[in-house]
Amino acid sequence: MEYVYASLVLHAAGKKVDDAGLANILKAAGAQVDESRIKAMVAALEGVNIDEAIKSAAVPAVAAPAAAPAKAEKKKEEKVEEEKKEEEALAGLGALFG
């Protein structure tokens, strides 16, 4: 994953994604550099419009917030169930001292 991030950093800086640039970024980050992986990344990105790839990858992220209300609903249900269990436990304790 660090090779992808390094490629994005180079692209964002307006630099060409090449072997030397990737190696420099990875070394600066303290990552171990694998020359074969660098060559594979450069070859994979050859002819790819990175801006278009980023735009097309961002589309599914737009749909993600629609799922948020379902998560909030689930958390509410879990909280209610937890409160019921707590009440039942307290009722049971009351019988011990009643």
Distance bins in CASP14 RR format, pairs under 12 A and 6 or more apart:
PFRMAT RR
TARGET T0000
AUTHOR 0000-0000-0000
RMODE 2
METHOD distances of the structure
MODEL  1
1 7 0 0 0 0 0 1 0 0 0 0 0
1 8 0 0 0 0 0 1 0 0 0 0 0
1 26 0 0 0 0 0 1 0 0 0 0 0
1 29 0 0 0 0 0 1 0 0 0 0 0
1 31 0 0 0 0 0 1 0 0 0 0 0
1 37 0 0 0 0 0 1 0 0 0 0 0
1 41 0 0 0 0 0 1 0 0 0 0 0
2 8 0 0 0 0 0 1 0 0 0 0 0
2 9 0 0 0 0 0 1 0 0 0 0 0
2 22 0 0 0 0 1 0 0 0 0 0 0
2 23 0 0 0 0 0 1 0 0 0 0 0
2 25 0 0 0 0 1 0 0 0 0 0 0
2 26 1 0 0 1 0 0 0 0 0 0 0
2 27 0 0 0 0 0 1 0 0 0 0 0
2 28 0 0 0 0 0 1 0 0 0 0 0
2 29 1 0 0 1 0 0 0 0 0 0 0
2 30 0 0 0 0 1 0 0 0 0 0 0
2 31 1 0 1 0 0 0 0 0 0 0 0
2 32 0 0 0 0 1 0 0 0 0 0 0
2 33 0 0 0 0 1 0 0 0 0 0 0
2 34 0 0 0 0 0 1 0 0 0 0 0
2 37 0 0 0 0 1 0 0 0 0 0 0
2 38 0 0 0 0 0 1 0 0 0 0 0
2 41 0 0 0 0 0 1 0 0 0 0 0
3 9 0 0 0 0 0 1 0 0 0 0 0
3 10 0 0 0 0 0 1 0 0 0 0 0
3 17 0 0 0 0 0 1 0 0 0 0 0
3 19 0 0 0 0 0 1 0 0 0 0 0
3 21 0 0 0 0 0 1 0 0 0 0 0
3 22 1 0 0 1 0 0 0 0 0 0 0
3 23 0 0 0 0 0 1 0 0 0 0 0
3 25 0 0 0 0 1 0 0 0 0 0 0
3 26 1 0 0 1 0 0 0 0 0 0 0
3 29 0 0 0 0 0 1 0 0 0 0 0
3 31 0 0 0 0 1 0 0 0 0 0 0
3 32 0 0 0 0 0 1 0 0 0 0 0
3 33 0 0 0 0 1 0 0 0 0 0 0
3 34 0 0 0 0 1 0 0 0 0 0 0
3 35 0 0 0 0 0 1 0 0 0 0 0
3 36 0 0 0 0 0 1 0 0 0 0 0
3 37 1 0 1 0 0 0 0 0 0 0 0
3 38 1 0 0 1 0 0 0 0 0 0 0
3 39 0 0 0 0 0 1 0 0 0 0 0
3 40 0 0 0 0 1 0 0 0 0 0 0
3 41 1 0 1 0 0 0 0 0 0 0 0
3 42 0 0 0 0 1 0 0 0 0 0 0
3 43 0 0 0 0 0 1 0 0 0 0 0
3 44 0 0 0 0 1 0 0 0 0 0 0
3 45 0 0 0 0 1 0 0 0 0 0 0
4 10 0 0 0 0 0 1 0 0 0 0 0
4 11 0 0 0 0 0 1 0 0 0 0 0
4 17 0 0 0 0 0 1 0 0 0 0 0
4 22 0 0 0 0 0 1 0 0 0 0 0
4 25 0 0 0 0 0 1 0 0 0 0 0
4 26 0 0 0 0 0 1 0 0 0 0 0
4 37 0 0 0 0 0 1 0 0 0 0 0
4 38 0 0 0 0 0 1 0 0 0 0 0
4 40 0 0 0 0 0 1 0 0 0 0 0
4 41 1 0 0 1 0 0 0 0 0 0 0
4 44 0 0 0 0 1 0 0 0 0 0 0
4 45 0 0 0 0 1 0 0 0 0 0 0
4 48 0 0 0 0 0 1 0 0 0 0 0
4 50 0 0 0 0 0 1 0 0 0 0 0
4 53 0 0 0 0 0 1 0 0 0 0 0
4 54 0 0 0 0 0 1 0 0 0 0 0
4 57 0 0 0 0 0 1 0 0 0 0 0
5 11 0 0 0 0 0 1 0 0 0 0 0
5 12 0 0 0 0 0 1 0 0 0 0 0
5 17 0 0 0 0 0 1 0 0 0 0 0
5 22 0 0 0 0 0 1 0 0 0 0 0
5 25 0 0 0 0 1 0 0 0 0 0 0
5 26 0 0 0 0 1 0 0 0 0 0 0
5 29 0 0 0 0 1 0 0 0 0 0 0
5 31 0 0 0 0 1 0 0 0 0 0 0
5 41 0 0 0 0 0 1 0 0 0 0 0
6 12 0 0 0 0 0 1 0 0 0 0 0
6 13 0 0 0 0 0 1 0 0 0 0 0
6 15 0 0 0 0 0 1 0 0 0 0 0
6 17 0 0 0 0 1 0 0 0 0 0 0
6 18 0 0 0 0 0 1 0 0 0 0 0
6 19 0 0 0 0 0 1 0 0 0 0 0
6 20 0 0 0 0 0 1 0 0 0 0 0
6 21 1 0 0 1 0 0 0 0 0 0 0
6 22 1 0 1 0 0 0 0 0 0 0 0
6 23 0 0 0 0 1 0 0 0 0 0 0
6 24 0 0 0 0 1 0 0 0 0 0 0
6 25 1 0 1 0 0 0 0 0 0 0 0
6 26 1 0 1 0 0 0 0 0 0 0 0
6 27 0 0 0 0 1 0 0 0 0 0 0
6 28 0 0 0 0 1 0 0 0 0 0 0
6 29 1 0 0 1 0 0 0 0 0 0 0
6 30 0 0 0 0 0 1 0 0 0 0 0
6 31 0 0 0 0 1 0 0 0 0 0 0
6 33 0 0 0 0 1 0 0 0 0 0 0
6 34 0 0 0 0 0 1 0 0 0 0 0
6 37 0 0 0 0 0 1 0 0 0 0 0
6 38 0 0 0 0 1 0 0 0 0 0 0
6 41 0 0 0 0 1 0 0 0 0 0 0
6 42 0 0 0 0 0 1 0 0 0 0 0
6 45 0 0 0 0 0 1 0 0 0 0 0
7 13 0 0 0 0 0 1 0 0 0 0 0
7 14 0 0 0 0 0 1 0 0 0 0 0
7 15 0 0 0 0 0 1 0 0 0 0 0
7 16 0 0 0 0 0 1 0 0 0 0 0
7 17 1 0 1 0 0 0 0 0 0 0 0
7 18 0 0 0 0 1 0 0 0 0 0 0
7 19 0 0 0 0 0 1 0 0 0 0 0
7 21 0 0 0 0 1 0 0 0 0 0 0
7 22 1 0 0 1 0 0 0 0 0 0 0
7 23 0 0 0 0 0 1 0 0 0 0 0
7 25 0 0 0 0 1 0 0 0 0 0 0
7 26 0 0 0 0 0 1 0 0 0 0 0
7 37 0 0 0 0 0 1 0 0 0 0 0
7 38 0 0 0 0 1 0 0 0 0 0 0
7 40 0 0 0 0 0 1 0 0 0 0 0
7 41 1 0 0 1 0 0 0 0 0 0 0
7 42 0 0 0 0 1 0 0 0 0 0 0
7 43 0 0 0 0 0 1 0 0 0 0 0
7 44 0 0 0 0 1 0 0 0 0 0 0
7 45 1 0 0 1 0 0 0 0 0 0 0
7 46 0 0 0 0 0 1 0 0 0 0 0
7 48 0 0 0 0 1 0 0 0 0 0 0
7 50 1 0 0 1 0 0 0 0 0 0 0
7 53 0 0 0 0 0 1 0 0 0 0 0
7 54 0 0 0 0 0 1 0 0 0 0 0
8 14 0 0 0 0 0 1 0 0 0 0 0
8 15 0 0 0 0 0 1 0 0 0 0 0
8 17 0 0 0 0 1 0 0 0 0 0 0
8 22 0 0 0 0 0 1 0 0 0 0 0
8 25 0 0 0 0 1 0 0 0 0 0 0
8 41 0 0 0 0 0 1 0 0 0 0 0
8 45 0 0 0 0 0 1 0 0 0 0 0
8 50 1 0 0 1 0 0 0 0 0 0 0
8 51 0 0 0 0 0 1 0 0 0 0 0
8 53 0 0 0 0 1 0 0 0 0 0 0
8 54 0 0 0 0 1 0 0 0 0 0 0
8 57 0 0 0 0 0 1 0 0 0 0 0
9 15 0 0 0 0 1 0 0 0 0 0 0
9 17 0 0 0 0 1 0 0 0 0 0 0
9 21 0 0 0 0 1 0 0 0 0 0 0
9 22 0 0 0 0 1 0 0 0 0 0 0
9 24 0 0 0 0 0 1 0 0 0 0 0
9 25 1 0 1 0 0 0 0 0 0 0 0
9 26 0 0 0 0 0 1 0 0 0 0 0
9 28 0 0 0 0 1 0 0 0 0 0 0
9 29 0 0 0 0 1 0 0 0 0 0 0
9 50 0 0 0 0 0 1 0 0 0 0 0
10 16 1 0 0 1 0 0 0 0 0 0 0
10 17 1 0 1 0 0 0 0 0 0 0 0
10 18 0 0 0 0 1 0 0 0 0 0 0
10 19 0 0 0 0 0 1 0 0 0 0 0
10 20 0 0 0 0 0 1 0 0 0 0 0
10 21 1 0 1 0 0 0 0 0 0 0 0
10 22 1 0 0 1 0 0 0 0 0 0 0
10 23 0 0 0 0 0 1 0 0 0 0 0
10 24 0 0 0 0 1 0 0 0 0 0 0
10 25 1 0 0 1 0 0 0 0 0 0 0
10 26 0 0 0 0 0 1 0 0 0 0 0
10 28 0 0 0 0 0 1 0 0 0 0 0
10 38 0 0 0 0 0 1 0 0 0 0 0
10 41 0 0 0 0 0 1 0 0 0 0 0
10 42 0 0 0 0 0 1 0 0 0 0 0
10 45 0 0 0 0 1 0 0 0 0 0 0
10 50 0 0 0 0 1 0 0 0 0 0 0
11 17 1 0 0 1 0 0 0 0 0 0 0
11 18 0 0 0 0 0 1 0 0 0 0 0
11 21 0 0 0 0 0 1 0 0 0 0 0
11 22 0 0 0 0 0 1 0 0 0 0 0
11 25 0 0 0 0 0 1 0 0 0 0 0
11 41 0 0 0 0 0 1 0 0 0 0 0
11 45 0 0 0 0 1 0 0 0 0 0 0
11 48 0 0 0 0 0 1 0 0 0 0 0
11 49 0 0 0 0 0 1 0 0 0 0 0
11 50 1 0 1 0 0 0 0 0 0 0 0
11 51 0 0 0 0 1 0 0 0 0 0 0
11 52 0 0 0 0 0 1 0 0 0 0 0
11 53 0 0 0 0 1 0 0 0 0 0 0
11 54 0 0 0 0 1 0 0 0 0 0 0
12 25 0 0 0 0 0 1 0 0 0 0 0
12 50 0 0 0 0 1 0 0 0 0 0 0
12 51 0 0 0 0 0 1 0 0 0 0 0
12 54 0 0 0 0 1 0 0 0 0 0 0
13 21 0 0 0 0 1 0 0 0 0 0 0
13 24 0 0 0 0 0 1 0 0 0 0 0
13 25 0 0 0 0 1 0 0 0 0 0 0
14 21 0 0 0 0 0 1 0 0 0 0 0
14 50 0 0 0 0 0 1 0 0 0 0 0
14 51 0 0 0 0 0 1 0 0 0 0 0
15 21 1 0 0 1 0 0 0 0 0 0 0
15 22 0 0 0 0 0 1 0 0 0 0 0
15 24 0 0 0 0 1 0 0 0 0 0 0
15 25 0 0 0 0 1 0 0 0 0 0 0
15 50 0 0 0 0 0 1 0 0 0 0 0
16 22 0 0 0 0 0 1 0 0 0 0 0
16 42 0 0 0 0 1 0 0 0 0 0 0
16 45 0 0 0 0 0 1 0 0 0 0 0
16 46 0 0 0 0 0 1 0 0 0 0 0
16 47 0 0 0 0 0 1 0 0 0 0 0
16 50 0 0 0 0 0 1 0 0 0 0 0
17 23 0 0 0 0 0 1 0 0 0 0 0
17 24 0 0 0 0 0 1 0 0 0 0 0
17 25 0 0 0 0 0 1 0 0 0 0 0
17 38 0 0 0 0 1 0 0 0 0 0 0
17 39 0 0 0 0 0 1 0 0 0 0 0
17 41 1 0 0 1 0 0 0 0 0 0 0
17 42 1 0 0 1 0 0 0 0 0 0 0
17 43 0 0 0 0 0 1 0 0 0 0 0
17 44 0 0 0 0 1 0 0 0 0 0 0
17 45 1 0 1 0 0 0 0 0 0 0 0
17 46 0 0 0 0 1 0 0 0 0 0 0
17 47 0 0 0 0 0 1 0 0 0 0 0
17 48 0 0 0 0 1 0 0 0 0 0 0
17 50 1 0 0 1 0 0 0 0 0 0 0
17 53 0 0 0 0 0 1 0 0 0 0 0
18 24 0 0 0 0 1 0 0 0 0 0 0
18 25 0 0 0 0 0 1 0 0 0 0 0
18 38 0 0 0 0 1 0 0 0 0 0 0
18 39 0 0 0 0 0 1 0 0 0 0 0
18 41 0 0 0 0 0 1 0 0 0 0 0
18 42 1 0 0 1 0 0 0 0 0 0 0
18 43 0 0 0 0 0 1 0 0 0 0 0
18 45 0 0 0 0 1 0 0 0 0 0 0
18 46 0 0 0 0 0 1 0 0 0 0 0
19 25 0 0 0 0 0 1 0 0 0 0 0
19 26 0 0 0 0 0 1 0 0 0 0 0
19 33 0 0 0 0 0 1 0 0 0 0 0
19 34 0 0 0 0 0 1 0 0 0 0 0
19 35 1 0 0 1 0 0 0 0 0 0 0
19 36 0 0 0 0 0 1 0 0 0 0 0
19 37 0 0 0 0 0 1 0 0 0 0 0
19 38 1 0 1 0 0 0 0 0 0 0 0
19 39 1 0 0 1 0 0 0 0 0 0 0
19 40 0 0 0 0 0 1 0 0 0 0 0
19 41 0 0 0 0 1 0 0 0 0 0 0
19 42 1 0 1 0 0 0 0 0 0 0 0
19 43 0 0 0 0 0 1 0 0 0 0 0
19 45 0 0 0 0 0 1 0 0 0 0 0
19 46 0 0 0 0 0 1 0 0 0 0 0
20 26 0 0 0 0 0 1 0 0 0 0 0
20 27 0 0 0 0 0 1 0 0 0 0 0
20 33 0 0 0 0 0 1 0 0 0 0 0
20 35 0 0 0 0 0 1 0 0 0 0 0
20 38 0 0 0 0 1 0 0 0 0 0 0
20 39 0 0 0 0 0 1 0 0 0 0 0
20 42 0 0 0 0 0 1 0 0 0 0 0
21 27 0 0 0 0 1 0 0 0 0 0 0
21 28 0 0 0 0 1 0 0 0 0 0 0
21 33 0 0 0 0 0 1 0 0 0 0 0
21 38 0 0 0 0 1 0 0 0 0 0 0
21 41 0 0 0 0 0 1 0 0 0 0 0
21 42 0 0 0 0 1 0 0 0 0 0 0
22 28 0 0 0 0 0 1 0 0 0 0 0
22 29 0 0 0 0 0 1 0 0 0 0 0
22 31 0 0 0 0 0 1 0 0 0 0 0
22 33 0 0 0 0 1 0 0 0 0 0 0
22 34 0 0 0 0 0 1 0 0 0 0 0
22 35 0 0 0 0 1 0 0 0 0 0 0
22 37 0 0 0 0 1 0 0 0 0 0 0
22 38 1 0 1 0 0 0 0 0 0 0 0
22 39 0 0 0 0 1 0 0 0 0 0 0
22 40 0 0 0 0 0 1 0 0 0 0 0
22 41 1 0 0 1 0 0 0 0 0 0 0
22 42 1 0 0 1 0 0 0 0 0 0 0
22 43 0 0 0 0 0 1 0 0 0 0 0
22 44 0 0 0 0 0 1 0 0 0 0 0
22 45 0 0 0 0 1 0 0 0 0 0 0
23 29 0 0 0 0 0 1 0 0 0 0 0
23 30 0 0 0 0 0 1 0 0 0 0 0
23 31 0 0 0 0 1 0 0 0 0 0 0
23 32 0 0 0 0 0 1 0 0 0 0 0
23 33 1 0 1 0 0 0 0 0 0 0 0
23 34 0 0 0 0 1 0 0 0 0 0 0
23 35 1 0 0 1 0 0 0 0 0 0 0
23 37 0 0 0 0 0 1 0 0 0 0 0
23 38 1 0 1 0 0 0 0 0 0 0 0
23 39 0 0 0 0 0 1 0 0 0 0 0
23 41 0 0 0 0 0 1 0 0 0 0 0
23 42 0 0 0 0 0 1 0 0 0 0 0
24 30 0 0 0 0 0 1 0 0 0 0 0
24 31 0 0 0 0 0 1 0 0 0 0 0
24 33 0 0 0 0 1 0 0 0 0 0 0
24 38 0 0 0 0 0 1 0 0 0 0 0
25 31 0 0 0 0 1 0 0 0 0 0 0
25 33 0 0 0 0 1 0 0 0 0 0 0
25 38 0 0 0 0 0 1 0 0 0 0 0
25 41 0 0 0 0 0 1 0 0 0 0 0
26 32 1 0 0 1 0 0 0 0 0 0 0
26 33 1 0 1 0 0 0 0 0 0 0 0
26 34 0 0 0 0 1 0 0 0 0 0 0
26 35 0 0 0 0 0 1 0 0 0 0 0
26 37 0 0 0 0 1 0 0 0 0 0 0
26 38 1 0 0 1 0 0 0 0 0 0 0
26 41 0 0 0 0 0 1 0 0 0 0 0
27 33 1 0 1 0 0 0 0 0 0 0 0
27 34 0 0 0 0 0 1 0 0 0 0 0
27 35 0 0 0 0 0 1 0 0 0 0 0
27 38 0 0 0 0 0 1 0 0 0 0 0
31 37 0 0 0 0 0 1 0 0 0 0 0
31 38 0 0 0 0 0 1 0 0 0 0 0
32 38 0 0 0 0 0 1 0 0 0 0 0
33 39 0 0 0 0 0 1 0 0 0 0 0
33 41 0 0 0 0 0 1 0 0 0 0 0
34 40 0 0 0 0 1 0 0 0 0 0 0
34 41 0 0 0 0 1 0 0 0 0 0 0
35 41 0 0 0 0 0 1 0 0 0 0 0
35 42 0 0 0 0 0 1 0 0 0 0 0
36 42 0 0 0 0 0 1 0 0 0 0 0
36 43 0 0 0 0 0 1 0 0 0 0 0
37 43 0 0 0 0 0 1 0 0 0 0 0
37 44 0 0 0 0 0 1 0 0 0 0 0
38 44 0 0 0 0 0 1 0 0 0 0 0
38 45 0 0 0 0 0 1 0 0 0 0 0
39 45 0 0 0 0 0 1 0 0 0 0 0
39 46 0 0 0 0 0 1 0 0 0 0 0
40 46 0 0 0 0 0 1 0 0 0 0 0
41 48 0 0 0 0 0 1 0 0 0 0 0
41 50 0 0 0 0 0 1 0 0 0 0 0
42 48 0 0 0 0 0 1 0 0 0 0 0
44 50 0 0 0 0 0 1 0 0 0 0 0
44 53 0 0 0 0 0 1 0 0 0 0 0
45 53 0 0 0 0 1 0 0 0 0 0 0
47 53 0 0 0 0 0 1 0 0 0 0 0
48 54 0 0 0 0 0 1 0 0 0 0 0
48 56 0 0 0 0 0 1 0 0 0 0 0
48 57 0 0 0 0 0 1 0 0 0 0 0
49 55 0 0 0 0 1 0 0 0 0 0 0
49 56 0 0 0 0 1 0 0 0 0 0 0
50 56 0 0 0 0 0 1 0 0 0 0 0
50 57 0 0 0 0 0 1 0 0 0 0 0
51 57 0 0 0 0 0 1 0 0 0 0 0
51 58 0 0 0 0 0 1 0 0 0 0 0
52 58 0 0 0 0 0 1 0 0 0 0 0
52 59 0 0 0 0 0 1 0 0 0 0 0
53 59 0 0 0 0 0 1 0 0 0 0 0
54 61 0 0 0 0 0 1 0 0 0 0 0
55 61 0 0 0 0 0 1 0 0 0 0 0
55 62 0 0 0 0 0 1 0 0 0 0 0
56 62 0 0 0 0 0 1 0 0 0 0 0
58 64 0 0 0 0 0 1 0 0 0 0 0
60 66 0 0 0 0 0 1 0 0 0 0 0
60 67 0 0 0 0 0 1 0 0 0 0 0
61 67 0 0 0 0 0 1 0 0 0 0 0
64 70 0 0 0 0 0 1 0 0 0 0 0
64 71 0 0 0 0 0 1 0 0 0 0 0
65 71 0 0 0 0 0 1 0 0 0 0 0
65 72 0 0 0 0 0 1 0 0 0 0 0
67 73 0 0 0 0 0 1 0 0 0 0 0
67 74 0 0 0 0 0 1 0 0 0 0 0
68 74 0 0 0 0 0 1 0 0 0 0 0
68 75 0 0 0 0 0 1 0 0 0 0 0
69 75 0 0 0 0 0 1 0 0 0 0 0
69 76 0 0 0 0 0 1 0 0 0 0 0
70 76 0 0 0 0 0 1 0 0 0 0 0
70 77 0 0 0 0 0 1 0 0 0 0 0
71 77 0 0 0 0 0 1 0 0 0 0 0
71 78 0 0 0 0 0 1 0 0 0 0 0
72 78 0 0 0 0 0 1 0 0 0 0 0
72 79 0 0 0 0 0 1 0 0 0 0 0
73 79 0 0 0 0 0 1 0 0 0 0 0
73 80 0 0 0 0 0 1 0 0 0 0 0
74 80 0 0 0 0 0 1 0 0 0 0 0
74 81 0 0 0 0 0 1 0 0 0 0 0
75 81 0 0 0 0 0 1 0 0 0 0 0
75 82 0 0 0 0 0 1 0 0 0 0 0
76 82 0 0 0 0 0 1 0 0 0 0 0
76 83 0 0 0 0 0 1 0 0 0 0 0
77 83 0 0 0 0 0 1 0 0 0 0 0
77 84 0 0 0 0 0 1 0 0 0 0 0
78 84 0 0 0 0 0 1 0 0 0 0 0
78 85 0 0 0 0 0 1 0 0 0 0 0
79 85 0 0 0 0 0 1 0 0 0 0 0
79 86 0 0 0 0 0 1 0 0 0 0 0
80 86 0 0 0 0 0 1 0 0 0 0 0
80 87 0 0 0 0 0 1 0 0 0 0 0
81 87 0 0 0 0 0 1 0 0 0 0 0
81 88 0 0 0 0 0 1 0 0 0 0 0
82 88 0 0 0 0 0 1 0 0 0 0 0
82 89 0 0 0 0 0 1 0 0 0 0 0
83 89 0 0 0 0 0 1 0 0 0 0 0
83 90 0 0 0 0 0 1 0 0 0 0 0
84 90 0 0 0 0 0 1 0 0 0 0 0
84 91 0 0 0 0 0 1 0 0 0 0 0
85 91 0 0 0 0 0 1 0 0 0 0 0
85 92 0 0 0 0 0 1 0 0 0 0 0
86 92 0 0 0 0 0 1 0 0 0 0 0
86 93 0 0 0 0 0 1 0 0 0 0 0
87 93 0 0 0 0 0 1 0 0 0 0 0
87 94 0 0 0 0 0 1 0 0 0 0 0
88 94 0 0 0 0 0 1 0 0 0 0 0
88 95 0 0 0 0 0 1 0 0 0 0 0
89 95 0 0 0 0 0 1 0 0 0 0 0
89 96 0 0 0 0 0 1 0 0 0 0 0
90 96 0 0 0 0 0 1 0 0 0 0 0
90 97 0 0 0 0 0 1 0 0 0 0 0
91 97 0 0 0 0 0 1 0 0 0 0 0
91 98 0 0 0 0 0 1 0 0 0 0 0
92 98 0 0 0 0 1 0 0 0 0 0 0
END
